[in-house]
């Protein structure tokens, strides 16, 4: 059990952030066996063949994300690979730039990382951190970028909810339903932990709260210098993240985009190729390609190369448009 003591200055500096880099690292944990409840099975079943087809060497990244069950330290992630963000909504590029500039003194870990990987990082930090950043970028494009609008919607919804709780009832209200592993009493935030015990004082640095799609059912803490004290916790309704419902094309959306383009945008509940969309909708591959080009030009879909395929996905504006028209997946209301 960890007792995190928050003074007045700490509460004044408590904030929220979203970290694309942390989502990358947490999702690698899932692929390596940290999803024993199968919450992300749908995503993993789509992503694993894509990674295999791309023939991407993930070892510079995978070695730094230990298998959870291998040792008592197996669930730990080295702090330097995903430092807490310094801004509320950093891009992956911003976070990778921070990673590339990691001081050599921070290249250490208590986690079960292969010694040869850490030795290589310490021997040539600039080259190895650059290589790691390149792998992270390539993995992101294949595994998370096509799904990011959906994930981002979940994370932003949770932050809006928590901000409202803070306004309504202060810190006690904010932390009351953050997670079953977290309790609040008398200025102390108590966090259940498997291996760490004792009290932690934040010393006026504040607490960073980072909702994360891939951490459930755990809460991850960062409490050591030099990083911002942080909690990475599961957002509300994370159990609905990959749920879909029968696709119904909104007449309102069809009136704006045309029936074919509205159908394609509505069908993109998950990333899909031109061939897959043609099969689902009954449109010709050529027609699908033409409509997707128009939707992409309008900023409503994005394209991501995955091996020999190009996958199309809704962008954030496309997601908002479908939801506003009442055609997409319903907004999450509760954690499964």
LINZI-V28299 format. One line per field, one symbol per residue. burial: + if it has 24 or more other ideal C-beta (glycine too) atoms within 12 Angstrom, else -. Layout:
# LINZI-V28299
burial=???
This chain:
# LINZI-V28299
burial=-+++++---++--+++++++++++++++++++-++---++--++-+++-++--+-+-+-+++++++++------+++++++++++----+-+--++-+++-+---++-+-+++---++--++--+--++-+++-+++++++++++++++++++++++++-++--++----+--++--++-++-+---++++-+------+-+--++++++++++++++++++++--++++++++++++-++++---+-+---+---+--+++++++++++++++-+++--+-+----++-++--++---+++++-+---+++++++-++-+++-+-+++-++--+-
